[in-house]
Amino acid sequence: MSSQIHLFSEISPLKLALLKRPGAEIDSLTPDYLEQLLFDDIPFLPGAQAEHDFFVQLLRDNGVEVLYLDDLMTEAIGTDPEVRESFVAEVLAESGATVGGYEKLVHDYLLSLDDRALVEAIMTGIRKKDIESHETKGLQDLMDRRYPYYLDPLPNLYFTRDPAAAIGGGVTLNRMFSEARQREPLFFATILKHHPRFAGEDIPIWRDRDVPYYNEGGDIALLSDDVIAVGVSQRTTASAIEDLARRLFARQERFCRILAFEIPESRAFMHLDTVFSMVDVNQFAIHPAILDHAGEMNLYLVEADEKAPRGLRFTATTDLHGTLKRELREDTVDFIPTGGGDLAAAAREQWSDAANLLALSPGVVVSLDRNVESNEELRRHGVRVLEIPGSEISRGRGGPRCMTMPLVRD
């Protein structure tokens, strides 16, 4: 069992996590390309960095070791010149349409940089003004001078939850829904394979990024040491959940059931963790709009069954409350509505991810301070809420859970 990947719970004490401090890639955002890069607004970078630093210090004060993505990546490609060359080749292969005919120019430019600068350039994006050469005076450049990049920036990188997900002692390297994020799993794959902290651990990859169906980490939640919740969302398909179930059930024995949540495909509900988060052994923060007027939603229990035509057995239900009680073996389950149950407050605070909570331990969560009504409701239900500022960070449409990839829970 790996000492660096150990995750069997959504709420056990968090010990090790991977984060990415917002960097110059945020300042690469411009109004014309916000939708393409999955942002609704442009965060003020110094403010976003201060908020993120506050968050990291809170994690450290609560016993969490924090690793930074760019640090690990710089160290990983520094182990061998072939590793950095392979990483650049993979990035360019994934970005062919973006680079648009200047692959060799960008390739040579990246390899001319030191390790830290190379990583930062791929994260920040490569602007046309970064490379001065007569080779850039082609017809495409003359016709499309307003577009500033040869290589697009990766401003969503500070949401480390999505490109990969730790499950048990292994990891999924996810196939991202949007072209703007499809390069992100390459960082995690390189770190797992080449960073000295992870390379010798023989960490299994339950599902790799080269598969045909989209899935993202924000849709995965470990309800217990044998049940996983996965959202069927805008960014994770039902076929991906089937594929994950077959691969996971065949290669390990602990997790034996997947509970698929059918949530509305909406920008506001992009992942399961934007509308539903576990905060204690039998408590969940939930956005009321995902339930119908009877308090129900479509759920599907997925289990292995060799006799079934697809090797899996599917059981449909609409009883979320009863299903969670049964699967968690709890006498009661407490749903804590965002917005304190007020529909207007719930809708408003949903926009800043009121249900996107990071559990540090059972009944202790991190939340954005701007979700006032939701945080008070959590406290009324006995949950300890640690607030962090989030006015700038939330412009990227994510909260504390989105910004954290847990690696080890006690």
Backbone hydrogen bonds, N-H to C=O, Kabsch-Sander energy under -0.5 kcal/mol:
donor,donor_aa,acceptor,acceptor_aa,energy
6,H,407,L,-3.3
7,L,168,G,-2.5
10,E,222,L,-0.9
14,L,360,L,-2.1
15,K,408,V,-2.8
16,L,408,V,-1.8
17,A,65,E,-2.3
18,L,405,M,-2.4
19,L,67,L,-3.0
26,I,23,G,-2.2
27,D,23,G,-0.6
28,S,25,E,-0.6
29,L,26,I,-1.6
33,Y,30,T,-1.5
34,L,31,P,-1.0
37,L,33,Y,-1.7
38,L,35,E,-1.3
39,F,34,L,-2.6
40,D,395,R,-1.0
41,D,395,R,-0.6
45,L,43,P,-0.8
47,G,44,F,-0.5
48,A,44,F,-2.5
49,Q,45,L,-2.9
50,A,46,P,-2.1
51,E,47,G,-2.3
52,H,48,A,-2.4
53,D,49,Q,-2.7
54,F,50,A,-2.0
55,F,51,E,-2.0
56,V,52,H,-2.7
57,Q,53,D,-2.4
58,L,54,F,-2.1
59,L,55,F,-2.2
60,R,56,V,-2.5
61,D,57,Q,-2.6
62,N,58,L,-0.9
62,N,59,L,-0.8
63,G,60,R,-1.7
64,V,59,L,-2.3
65,E,15,K,-3.1
66,V,64,V,-0.6
67,L,17,A,-2.8
67,L,65,E,-0.5
69,L,19,L,-2.7
72,L,68,Y,-2.3
73,M,69,L,-2.4
74,T,70,D,-2.2
75,E,71,D,-2.2
76,A,72,L,-2.3
77,I,73,M,-2.3
78,G,74,T,-0.9
79,T,76,A,-1.3
80,D,77,I,-0.6
83,V,80,D,-1.2
84,R,77,I,-0.6
84,R,80,D,-1.4
85,E,81,P,-2.1
86,S,82,E,-2.3
87,F,83,V,-2.4
88,V,84,R,-2.3
89,A,85,E,-2.2
90,E,86,S,-2.2
91,V,87,F,-2.4
92,L,88,V,-2.4
93,A,89,A,-2.2
94,E,90,E,-2.2
95,S,91,V,-1.4
96,G,93,A,-0.7
98,T,95,S,-0.6
99,V,95,S,-2.8
100,G,96,G,-2.0
106,V,102,Y,-2.6
107,H,103,E,-3.1
108,D,104,K,-2.8
109,Y,105,L,-2.0
110,L,106,V,-2.8
111,L,107,H,-2.2
112,S,108,D,-0.9
112,S,109,Y,-0.6
113,L,110,L,-1.6
118,L,114,D,-2.6
119,V,115,D,-2.2
120,E,116,R,-2.4
121,A,117,A,-2.4
122,I,118,L,-2.0
123,M,119,V,-2.0
124,T,120,E,-3.1
125,G,121,A,-2.0
126,I,151,L,-1.7
127,R,125,G,-0.6
128,K,148,P,-3.0
130,D,127,R,-1.6
131,I,127,R,-0.6
131,I,128,K,-1.1
132,E,130,D,-0.6
133,S,131,I,-0.7
136,T,133,S,-1.5
137,K,134,H,-1.6
142,L,138,G,-1.9
143,M,139,L,-2.1
144,D,140,Q,-1.8
147,Y,144,D,-1.0
150,Y,126,I,-3.1
151,L,126,I,-1.6
154,L,123,M,-2.7
157,L,154,L,-1.5
158,Y,155,P,-0.6
159,F,156,N,-2.2
160,T,158,Y,-1.1
161,R,402,C,-2.2
162,D,159,F,-1.2
164,A,160,T,-0.5
165,A,172,T,-1.9
167,I,170,G,-2.4
168,G,7,L,-3.0
170,G,167,I,-2.2
171,V,204,P,-2.2
172,T,165,A,-2.4
173,L,207,R,-2.7
174,N,163,P,-2.5
174,N,172,T,-0.7
176,M,174,N,-0.8
181,R,178,S,-1.7
182,Q,178,S,-0.6
182,Q,179,E,-0.8
184,E,181,R,-1.3
186,L,183,R,-1.5
187,F,183,R,-0.5
187,F,184,E,-1.4
188,F,184,E,-0.8
189,A,185,P,-2.6
190,T,186,L,-2.1
191,I,187,F,-2.2
192,L,188,F,-2.5
193,K,189,A,-1.7
194,H,190,T,-2.4
195,H,191,I,-2.0
198,F,195,H,-1.7
199,A,195,H,-3.3
200,G,196,P,-0.5
201,E,198,F,-1.9
202,D,199,A,-0.6
206,W,171,V,-2.1
206,W,204,P,-0.8
207,R,171,V,-0.7
211,V,208,D,-1.0
215,N,175,R,-2.1
217,G,162,D,-2.2
219,D,216,E,-1.8
220,I,217,G,-1.8
221,A,229,A,-2.7
223,L,221,A,-1.1
223,L,227,V,-1.0
224,S,227,V,-1.7
228,I,257,R,-2.1
229,A,221,A,-3.4
230,V,259,L,-2.3
231,G,219,D,-2.1
232,V,261,F,-3.8
233,S,231,G,-0.9
233,S,236,T,-1.3
235,R,270,M,-0.7
237,T,214,Y,-2.2
241,I,237,T,-1.5
242,E,238,A,-2.1
243,D,239,S,-2.3
244,L,240,A,-2.7
245,A,241,I,-2.6
246,R,242,E,-2.3
247,R,243,D,-2.2
248,L,244,L,-3.1
249,F,245,A,-2.7
250,A,246,R,-1.5
251,R,247,R,-0.9
251,R,248,L,-0.6
252,Q,248,L,-1.3
256,C,226,D,-1.6
256,C,254,R,-0.7
257,R,226,D,-1.4
258,I,302,V,-2.2
259,L,228,I,-3.3
260,A,258,I,-0.7
260,A,300,Y,-3.0
261,F,230,V,-2.4
261,F,259,L,-0.5
262,E,260,A,-0.5
262,E,298,N,-2.3
263,I,232,V,-1.6
263,I,261,F,-1.1
266,S,264,P,-1.1
269,F,266,S,-0.5
270,M,267,R,-0.8
273,D,218,G,-2.1
274,T,271,H,-1.5
275,V,272,L,-1.9
276,F,272,L,-1.6
277,S,285,A,-2.3
279,V,283,Q,-2.6
280,D,283,Q,-1.5
283,Q,280,D,-0.9
284,F,334,D,-2.4
285,A,277,S,-2.6
286,I,336,I,-2.4
287,H,275,V,-2.6
290,I,287,H,-1.9
291,L,288,P,-1.8
292,D,296,E,-2.8
295,G,292,D,-2.3
297,M,318,T,-1.4
299,L,317,T,-2.9
300,Y,260,A,-1.8
301,L,315,T,-3.0
302,V,258,I,-3.2
302,V,300,Y,-0.5
303,E,301,L,-0.5
303,E,313,R,-2.2
304,A,256,C,-0.6
305,D,311,G,-1.9
308,A,305,D,-1.4
311,G,308,A,-1.6
313,R,303,E,-3.5
315,T,301,L,-2.1
316,A,314,F,-0.5
317,T,299,L,-2.2
320,L,318,T,-1.2
323,T,319,D,-2.2
324,L,320,L,-2.4
325,K,321,H,-2.0
326,R,322,G,-2.2
327,E,323,T,-2.9
328,L,324,L,-2.4
329,R,325,K,-0.8
330,E,325,K,-1.9
334,D,282,N,-3.2
335,F,333,V,-0.6
336,I,284,F,-3.5
336,I,334,D,-0.5
338,T,286,I,-2.1
340,G,337,P,-1.2
341,G,338,T,-1.1
342,D,339,G,-1.7
343,L,341,G,-0.5
346,A,342,D,-2.9
347,A,343,L,-2.3
348,R,344,A,-2.3
349,E,345,A,-2.9
350,Q,346,A,-1.8
351,W,347,A,-1.0
351,W,348,R,-0.6
352,S,349,E,-0.7
353,D,350,Q,-2.1
354,A,349,E,-1.2
355,A,274,T,-0.5
356,N,353,D,-1.2
357,L,355,A,-1.6
358,L,366,V,-1.5
359,A,357,L,-0.6
360,L,364,V,-2.6
361,S,364,V,-1.2
363,G,279,V,-2.7
364,V,361,S,-2.4
365,V,384,R,-2.6
366,V,358,L,-2.2
367,S,386,L,-2.2
369,D,388,I,-2.7
371,N,368,L,-1.4
372,V,370,R,-1.6
375,N,371,N,-2.4
376,E,372,V,-2.1
377,E,373,E,-2.0
378,L,374,S,-2.1
379,R,375,N,-2.1
380,R,376,E,-2.1
381,H,377,E,-1.1
381,H,378,L,-0.6
382,G,379,R,-1.9
383,V,378,L,-2.3
384,R,363,G,-3.0
385,V,383,V,-0.6
386,L,365,V,-3.1
386,L,384,R,-0.5
387,E,385,V,-0.6
388,I,367,S,-2.2
394,S,390,G,-2.0
395,R,392,E,-1.4
396,G,393,I,-1.9
397,R,394,S,-2.1
401,R,356,N,-0.7
403,M,399,G,-1.6
404,T,401,R,-1.5
405,M,18,L,-2.0
407,L,16,L,-3.0
408,V,16,L,-1.8
409,R,6,H,-2.4
410,D,13,P,-3.2
